[in-house]
Amino acid sequence: MAVPLLIGDQLLGILDVQSDRPDAFTEEDANIQTTLAAQVATSLQNARSYTLAQQQAQREAMLNAISQKIQGATSVEAVLQIAARELGHALGAPLTIAQLGVKDGNN
């Protein structure tokens, strides 16, 4: 017996129940498996939603921390250094460089 794991119209997977006997499953078995599949699908969706919410909260906390460090900077150069260092760290980049090009009035 194969029962879809559905959330709305989205198929998350299949609950596959097997038996060596022909006609092993009754209508009651099918109803139980359908109920179980709905509960498993809901649990899977909840776990995914929780993981996404956790990841979003971590990103927002990281951005908040970087923003606070940048707000404490006293110069444009310091802002760029902090931004480059912190964003590089957050992205796992081994080296980040920020360069500020300033045109003077003579060019």
C-alpha positions as semicolon CSV with decimal commas, in nm:
position;residue;x (nm);y (nm);z (nm)
1;M;0,000;0,000;0,000
2;A;0,140;0,341;-0,096
3;V;-0,009;0,648;0,072
4;P;0,098;1,001;-0,029
5;L;0,237;1,241;0,231
6;L;0,053;1,556;0,130
7;I;0,034;1,911;0,258
8;G;-0,233;2,076;0,048
9;D;-0,135;1,996;-0,310
10;Q;0,235;1,950;-0,225
11;L;0,364;1,592;-0,225
12;L;0,631;1,549;0,043
13;G;0,680;1,177;-0,003
14;I;0,512;0,839;0,000
15;L;0,437;0,612;0,293
16;D;0,501;0,265;0,155
17;V;0,362;-0,028;0,356
18;Q;0,427;-0,377;0,224
19;S;0,313;-0,730;0,298
20;D;0,406;-1,070;0,163
21;R;0,038;-1,173;0,164
22;P;-0,197;-1,081;-0,120
23;D;-0,487;-0,859;-0,012
24;A;-0,324;-0,814;0,328
25;F;-0,468;-0,469;0,390
26;T;-0,825;-0,394;0,479
27;E;-1,019;-0,072;0,429
28;E;-0,955;0,002;0,798
29;D;-0,580;-0,044;0,741
30;A;-0,598;0,200;0,451
31;N;-0,782;0,455;0,667
32;I;-0,527;0,419;0,947
33;Q;-0,236;0,457;0,702
34;T;-0,400;0,764;0,545
35;T;-0,439;0,924;0,889
36;L;-0,081;0,833;0,977
37;A;0,044;0,976;0,645
38;A;-0,136;1,305;0,713
39;Q;0,020;1,327;1,059
40;V;0,368;1,246;0,926
41;A;0,329;1,507;0,649
42;T;0,224;1,770;0,904
43;S;0,520;1,681;1,124
44;L;0,758;1,706;0,829
45;Q;0,616;2,045;0,731
46;N;0,641;2,168;1,091
47;A;1,003;2,056;1,114
48;R;1,086;2,234;0,787
49;S;0,911;2,551;0,901
50;Y;1,094;2,542;1,234
51;T;1,430;2,500;1,060
52;L;1,359;2,789;0,824
53;A;1,249;3,011;1,114
54;Q;1,568;2,924;1,304
55;Q;1,785;3,006;1,003
56;Q;1,604;3,338;0,952
57;A;1,647;3,428;1,319
58;Q;2,021;3,348;1,301
59;R;2,061;3,566;0,988
60;E;1,874;3,853;1,150
61;A;2,082;3,827;1,469
62;M;2,402;3,827;1,264
63;L;2,291;4,130;1,062
64;N;2,192;4,310;1,380
65;A;2,534;4,243;1,533
66;I;2,711;4,368;1,219
67;S;2,488;4,676;1,211
68;Q;2,570;4,756;1,573
69;K;2,943;4,728;1,505
70;I;2,913;4,953;1,200
71;Q;2,716;5,212;1,396
72;G;3,008;5,238;1,641
73;A;3,251;5,328;1,362
74;T;3,388;5,680;1,356
75;S;3,498;5,705;0,992
76;V;3,402;5,585;0,647
77;E;3,717;5,373;0,636
78;A;3,626;5,208;0,966
79;V;3,274;5,136;0,839
80;L;3,418;4,968;0,529
81;Q;3,670;4,768;0,731
82;I;3,407;4,647;0,975
83;A;3,159;4,568;0,698
84;A;3,416;4,377;0,493
85;R;3,551;4,185;0,793
86;E;3,211;4,094;0,938
87;L;3,047;4,005;0,607
88;G;3,350;3,802;0,505
89;H;3,335;3,619;0,837
90;A;2,960;3,559;0,800
91;L;3,005;3,424;0,446
92;G;3,308;3,216;0,538
93;A;3,540;3,408;0,305
94;P;3,907;3,370;0,404
95;L;3,991;3,723;0,292
96;T;3,773;4,024;0,228
97;I;3,888;4,364;0,115
98;A;3,698;4,690;0,103
99;Q;3,841;4,968;-0,106
100;L;3,718;5,322;-0,117
101;G;3,791;5,517;-0,433
102;V;3,773;5,891;-0,387
103;K;3,801;6,126;-0,681
104;D;3,958;6,457;-0,613
105;G;3,851;6,772;-0,790
106;N;4,161;6,773;-1,016
107;N;4,067;6,463;-1,218
